[in-house]
Amino acid sequence: MLATLSEEPPKSDALWTYEWKYDGFRAIAAIVDGEVAVWSRNELDLAPRFPHVAAALAKLKLPDVVLDGEIVALDEYGAPRFQLLQQGEQQKMFVFDILWLDGHDLRKLPYTSRRELLEKSLRRPPAQISISQILHQPGAEALARAKSLGWEGIIAKKSDSKYDGRRSKEWLKLKAQNVQEFVIVGWQPSTNSSNQIGSLHLAVKEKDGSFRYAGKVGTGFSAKLRVWMKDELAKDVVAKTEVRDVPRIRDATWVTPRLVGQVSFTEWTADHRLRHPSFLGLRDDKEVGEVVREAKGRGPSTEGRGSKVVAKTRAEATESAQKSRVVLTNPDRVMYPRDGITKADVARYYELVAEPMLRALRDRPLSLEHWNQGIHKPAWFQQNIGKEGPAWLRLVETPTRTSKRGVKHLVVDSVDSLRWLAQMSVLTPHMWASRAESPEEPDWIVFDLDPAKGKGIEQAIDAAIIMRKLLDNLELPSVPKTSGKRGIHVFVPLKPGYSHEEAAEWAFSIAAAVSSKVPEMTVERSIASRKGRLYLDSMQNAYGKTIVAPYALRAIDGAPVSAPLKWSEVTKKLDPLKFNIKTMPKRLEKVGDLFAEVFEKKAKLPPLK
């Protein structure tokens, strides 16, 4: 019996029972005359793959029985993780239904009766076997709990539902995280090794039987799996893909759809692509024909300019901090002496703006600006993260252009990761334009408008207005934000497929052309050569270069932040100090995440003449 995806819990909680949604392999286990068989939905024999579970089932002192459940591996916090199951970590089966017992077919009994028989039959199971937990709370609360604890979601089962061997609306699945299967339709080569894949191209099946492109995933792989995938996919290479909506992609190798992978992601974009995907593992228990886009009454994400962000309240931030894995040491240490802002205040700010900040930072290598003794003492920068971070932090190794050794960068992908930044007195994370999954492909071009020494933001405002008019004439979208100090950053969102070299060459050509016609601007890197002119910096578009992250704090009095703007705000009245640690959470509630447009509006660069 399969559950139907639902956006919301049922309205009448009294008629439903809620259980955890387990992230693993669905399994039917039969014990007959002491012999054990464990099968997947598509009749794959799971006993050799999960021998510890099969051995534990054999120890059950039961008459002939058929059980339904999920084989999982648990992380250190007790939550199932499909990646751990793929890595061969300790296996466990959570049983949630009983279909047959001692010659009696139980499938026509109501769910509550089957559940009662299940609990009586499995009173003292072996350690590798457990009964699924019932969540004794309303559906909305149970789903919120699943989200806070990092579970995939919950299952709602109608209390009088019979066991029907098909997908049914009497079982509902409600996801706290987006996880589903995708068909693998190609790969990109690795930049590190010729015998590895760098990333996988994904698709879903449409109603007419065709496949539609869903994006690519490049994180979540071990080195061993990257090699195996290259060898396995090489058997299925085709000269041309039949997948719909495939963008212009260099060096792609396409394959006949045969393998299925499970992927987590934050959401679907407006152009039907996955945002922030991470590979969890192969699903040899799923057929290619089963893989469709899971959706219920909701189209692609429409989150963009002005999308509302419900910033956390201070009470919610405090509650979240109490549940965090990060305990602040010296929370009363003053980071901003004039304003009395402490390390605890910085951590609380990160909590309050976590949603839009994580949207911008997720899967991006970072460089960190530490201020261990407050903003009036020297700072230090860090790229390579060593053993100082806890094991749960996500690190990605990026290849360098100057040596064979890579650099291990921090990737901030959770509220706890943001809180760790506060613990380490990091006020300003600087982010790459590309993601760890595709480090060679930037998501944007950025122009850094840097006023001359002694000049204020007024010089950057004039330059930003000129840049906007130029980009509008080229029919290119653009998103401005303050640097948090005197400068303004102007972003041009890019379609997938461009390299850093292409982006940097295009940006420099535009900057050079503008500076040649506007005497108040220059592309001279030397401060002495600028002679009071604004520096139109396009050099941050090269590989490995960074820009101050949106919503990041800056180390000057008043604790201003790098604030995304509406173009209507870029006037002589613009004061960057008004966007600060105290005002930004309320601004988000009012105007939403203005930086989100960078991820929604993708542009093709016009050729340079």
N, C-alpha and C positions, 0 to 999 in steps of 0.2 A: 504494500500500500504506500502510495506516495503523497506528499503534502503539496498543496497549492500555495504559491507565493502570495503573500498579502502585505499591503502597505501598513495596515493598522490591526491591532488586536480586535477580537469580536466585541460587540457592544455589551452583550449579556455575559459577564464573567461567570455567573452561576452555572451556566450550561456547558462550560468548557474547563478542561484541565490543561495546565501548562507544564512543559518539561524543557530542559536544556536542549538546544540543537547541537549535536555532536559533530565535530569536524573530522571525519575519518572515512572508513570503508563500510558501507552498508552491508550487512551479512545476515543470512539465514542459516541457523545452526540446527542440525537434526541429530538426535542421539537415539539410535535404535539398537537394541540388544548390546549395549555397551560400545557400539561403533559410532564414531563421530564423523559427520560431514559438514563442511562450512562452505557456503556458496555465495557468490556475489549475485547481483540482479541479472547480469548477463551470463550466468552459469560458469563463472570463473571459479576454479577450485582454490579457495583461500587458505586451506589447512597447511599446505607446504610453505606458504608465504608468512603465515602467522602461527608458527608451531607452538608457541607458549600459550596462546589462546586455545588452540585445539587440545593441548594437553590438559589445560584447566577444565575445559568442557567435559573431557573424559572422566574427570574426578567427581562430577555431579552425581549424586545418588538419586537419580530420577528414573521413573519408568519411561517408556518411549515418549519423546517430547520434541517439538519444533519451536525454536525461539527466534525472535527477530531483534536485531540490535545493531550497534555500530562498533567497529574496532578502531580504537584511537590510541594515541600516545599523549601523555599529559606533560605540560611544562612544569617549572618549579612552583608555579602558583596554582596548579591543579586544573588548568584550562587545557582543553584539547588543542593540539597544533598539528596540522596535516604535514608540515615540513618535518617534524620529529618522527612521524610515522614513516615517512620516506627514508629517513636516515637510519632506520632500524632501532630506534629507541624502544624502551620497554612498552610492550603492547598490552592493551586491556580491552575487554569487551563490555560495553554497557548495554544491557538487555532492557528493551522497553515494551515488548509484547510477547505473548505466548499464543501459538496458533493451534497446537495439537498437544494433547496430554493423555497418555495411557489409553489410546484407541478412540479418543473423543475429539472431534473437530470443533474447535472453539471459536472459529471465525465469525459465526453468526451471533455470538454473545455480545452484549454492549461492552464498550471499552472498559468501563469501571469494573465490570465483572471479570474480564480478562486480567486486568491489573491486580485485582484481589487474589486471583489464582496464581499469578506470577510471584507475588510477594510471599505467598504461602509456600510455593515450590522452591524458592531460592532464599531460604532463611539464613543459611551459612555457606555462601558460595566461596570458592577459592579466591585468592587475592586478585587474580587476573580477570575475575568476573564480578560485575556489580549491576545492580538494578538502577536504571536511570532515575534521577532525582525529580520529584514533583515540586514545583515552585508554588508555595502556598501564599500567593499574593495576586492582585489584579494584573491583567495582561500588560498594561502600560508600565506598571512598576517593575514587572519581571523583565520586560524588554530593556528598560533603563538600567536595571541591574546587570544584565548581560553585557550591555555596552560598557559600563564602568569597569567590569571585571575582565574585559577583553575576550568574551565569548562570541562565537559567530552569530548567535541569536537564540530564539526559542521556538518551540513547536506547540501549537494549540490543538488539542484534540477534543472533539465534541464528546461529551461524557457518554452518550448513548450510541456512538458510532460503531458499526460493525466493521470487520476487517475485510476490505474490498481490494482485490489485487490490481489496482489501477490508481491513477492520480485522482484524489478526491478533495472536495471542498470541506469535508468534515474533519480533515487534518489540514492545518495551515502552518506555513513556515514564515516567521517574521525575523528579518535579518537585522542584527545590530551592526554588522559589517558586511560590505559587499564582497562576496566570494562566489565564484561560479566556474564552470568548465568552459574552455575554449578549444577550438580546433587549431592545431598548429599547421600553418600553410607556408612557412618559409623561415629563413634565418638571415641574420647579418653576421659577417665574419668578426672574429675577435681582433682587437687591436694588439693583444698581447701574444697570441699564439695562433698559428695557422691551422692547428688541429682542434680548435675549439670554436664553438659558436659564441658570438657576442651578445646577441639578443634573438628572440623568436618573434615572428609575425603571427598574429592571431586572427581568427575569424569566427563568426557564428552562422548557423544555418538559417536561411530565410524560409518563409512559408512556401515559396515556389520551388524549394529544393536547392537554390543557389547558395553560395557563401558570400558573406559580406565582411569586409575588412573591419577589424576592431582595434587596431593599433599593435604595438609591440611591447614586449617585456624583456628587460635585461638584468633584473635583480632577482635574488633568491636562489641562484644556482651555485652549486659547489664546482670546483675545478674539474672534478671527476665527472660530474653530470654534463658539464659543457663539452667535454671530449666525447662522452657517450652519445650525446644528442647529435653532434656533428657526424659521427659514424653512422648512426641510425637513420638520420634524415637524408644522408647521401644516397640511400637506396631508392628514394622517391622523387628525385629531382626531375622537374619538367622545365621545358624551355620558356613557357609562358603561363602565367597563372590565370585561372578563370574567375578568381575572387573579385567581387565588385568593389568599387570605390577605393582601389589601391592608389595611394599617392605616389608622386615621383620619389623613388628611393634608389640611391646609389648602392651598388654592390650587393643587392638582395639576391638570394638564391631561393627559388620557389619550389614547392614540393606538392605532390598529390596529398590531399587531406587523409591522414591515417591515424595520427596520434592525437590524443586529447590531454590537455594539461589543466590543472586547477590554478586559478589566479585570484589574488585579492586585489582590490582597487578601491579608491575613494568614491568615484562616481563616473557616470558617462558624461562626456562633453556634448555640446550642441551638434558637433559634426560626427557623432557616433563613435568616438574614440574613448579608450580607457584612460582615466586620470590616475597617476601614481600607482601603476600595477606592480605586483611582486609575485614571482612564480613560486607556487607552493609544492608542486609535484605532478607527476604523470598520473593519469587516471586510466589504467588498463581495464577497469571495471565499467567504463562508459564507452558507448559506441559513438562514432562521429555523427550519425544521424540524429542523436538525441540532443546535440549541443545547440540550443537556441538562446537568444538573449532573454534572460529572466526579467520580466517586468510585469507590473500589475497596476494598470490605471495611471501610468506615469510615463511621459516621454523623456527625451534627452534632457539633460540639465539645461535650464535657462538662466542659470546664475551668471550674472555679468555686471555691467555697469550699474551701480546703485543697488545691487542685490542686498537685501536686509541681512544683517548679521546680528543675531541675538547674543550680545556680549554677556558673559557670566556676571551675575551679581557678586558683590563682595562676599556674601554668605556662601554662595555656591563655590567661589574660589577657595574660601577657607575650608569648606568641606572636602573639596578635591585635594587640597594640600594635606589634609589629615590622612587621606587614603594613599598618598604618594609614596613611592619607593625612595624618594629623596628627602632626607632629613637635613635641614639647613644647620650648618655650624655657624656660630656667631651671627645669628639673624639680625641682631641689633647693630652690626657694623655699619657705620655711616658711609654711604657711597657718594652722596652729594651733600657736602658739609653746609653750604649756604641754605639749602632747602630742607635739610634734616631727613633726606630720603635714605632708607636703610636697605640692606640686602633683602630683608623680608618684603619690603615694598616693591623691589624689583621683581621678586618671585611672584608676588600677587599680581603685578601688572602683566607678566607673561601669562598667568592663568586667565586673566580677564580678556586678553586679545588672542588667546590660543587658536581659535578657529581660523581666522584669516591668516595669521602668521604661519601656522602649520601648512596651510594651503600653498603658501609661497615657498616655504622651505623644504617641504617633503621631497625626499630623494635627491636633494642637491648637496654636493660636497660643500663644506663650509670652512672658512678661516675665521678664527675667533680673536676678538679684541678684549683682553683681560685688563681689569682695573682693580687689582687685589687690595690696594690701599686707598681706594677712592679716586675721584676724578682729578684731584689736585696733586697726585703723585704719578710717577711714570707708569705707563701701560706697557704691555707686551703682546705680541701677536703669536698665534699658534696655528699651524696647519696640521702637522703630523701628530696624531693622538697616540700616545703610548699606553702604558699600563695604568695611568692615573684614573682612567674611567672605569665605572662598574661594568660587569660582563654583559648586562642587558642593553647597553648603549649600542646603537647600530653604527658600525664603521665601514667605509668603503675605500678600497685601494684604487687610486687613480694612477695611470701610467704618466710618467714625466717625459718631456721632450728632450731632456738633457742627460738623463742617466737611465740605466736599466732598472733601478729600484723605483718602486711606486711610493706614493704618499698615502697614508691612512687618514682620511678625513672623517670628521663626525658628520652624520646625517641626523637631523632633528626630525623625528616622525611621531612624537607623542608629547603630551603635556609634561610627563615626567622628564623628557629630554630638555624641554624648555626650562623646567625647574632646576635641572642640573646646570644649565648655563648660569642661572642666578647663583647657585651654590659656588660655582667657580668664578664668580664676579665678572662674568662676560656680559657686557652691556651692549655690544654691537657685533652681531654675526654678519659676516660678509659672504654672499652666496655666489655660486657659479651660475652662468646663464644656461648651462646644460645639466642634465640629470645623470645620476650614477649609471643608469641603465643604458644611456647613449651619450657618453661624455663628449663625443666628437660633434654632436648636433645641438646648437644653441636654440633656445626657445624664443629668444628675442635679440634685437639689436638695441644698444643703449647709447645715448649721447649724454655725457656728463658735463654740465654747464657750470664751470668753476670760475667764480668772480676773481678778479685780480686782487692782489694784496692791498688792503685798505678800502676796498669796495664792498658794498653790501649786496643783498639779494636782488636789489633793483636791477643790477647789471645782468643777472641770470634771468630775471623776468623778461627783460627786453629780448634776450637771446632766445628764450623759450617760445615767445610769440612768433619770432621769425621762423624758428624751426617748425612750429606747428603749421604755419602757412605753407611752407615748402612741402611738408609731408602730406598735407591736404591736397595740394596740387598734384602730387604723385599718387593720390588716392590710397594712401597708406594710413591705417589706424595708428594712433599714438596715445600713450598714457603717461601723464606727468606725475612726479612725486618730488617732495622736498628731500634734500639729502639729510635734513635734520639740522643743518648748519646754514651756510649761506648759499649753497648750490641747489640746482634743480636737475633731476634726471629725467630724460625723455625716453620712453621705451617704445619700440616698434615690434609688435608680436610677429613671429615668423611661422610659416607653414613648415612641417617636418621636411627634412632632406637637405637642409643647408649645412655646410661645414663652418667651423669658426673662421677659417681662412676666407671663405666667400663673404661671410658676414662682416669681417673686419675690413676687407678690401672695399666693399660697398660703402660701409660707414665712413671710412677715411676719405673716400672720393667725395662723398656728400659734404663732409666737414671741410675739406680743402676748398671745394667750390664755394661754400657759404662764406668762409673766412676771406676768400679772395675778393668777394663783392661787398662784404660788410667790414669796414675798417676797424670796428670796435671788437672784432673777434679774431682769434689766432689759433693755429694748430701747433704753435711752437711749444715744445715740452719744457724748454728752459725758462725758468721764472724770470731770469734777467732779460730774456729776449721778448717777453710778453709786453713790457712797457705800458702797463696799465690796462691792457686789453683782456677781455674774458677768454679763458682757455676753453676751446671747444674740443673736449677730450673724447676721442672715439677708440682709444687704445684698449679700453676695457672689454672689447669684443673678441680678443684673442683667446686661445685655449688656456684654461686655468686661471684667467683673470676673474676678479670678483667685483661686486657692487654691494653697497650697504643694503641690507634686506629691508623691505617695507615693514613698518611698525617697530623697527629696531630703535633702541635708545641711543642717544649720543652723549658723550662725556663732557657736557658743558652745563653751566648753571641753568636751572629750570627744568632739566631732564627732558629736552625736546626729543621727538621721535621723527623718523623718516616717514612722512605722511603722504600716501597716494592722494591725488587731487582730481577735482573736476577741472576741465580747461577754463570754465567760467570763473574759477577761483584764482587763476593766474593773472593777476592784475597788480597795480601799484599798491593795493591795500594788503597784499599777501604778507603775512608775518609768520615765519616758520616756527617761532617760539610759542605760538598759540597752540600748536599741536604737541602735546607733552604727555607725560606719564599720568597726569590727572585728567586731562580732557579727552584723550583718545578713546577710551572705552565708551563714553557717551556719544562721541562723534560716530563711532561704528554703528551704534543703535540708530542713529539718525540718517546717515548717508549710505551705510553698508560698506562692503569691501570693494572699494574702487579699483584696487589692483587686480581683481578677478578678471577684468576685461583682457588683461595680458594673456590669459589662458583660453579665452573664448574667441577672440577675433584674431585669426591667423592670416598673414599676408604673404603674397608672392612678391618678391622684390622686382621692380621694373629694371630692365637692362640699362646700364650706364652708357651714355653716348660719348 
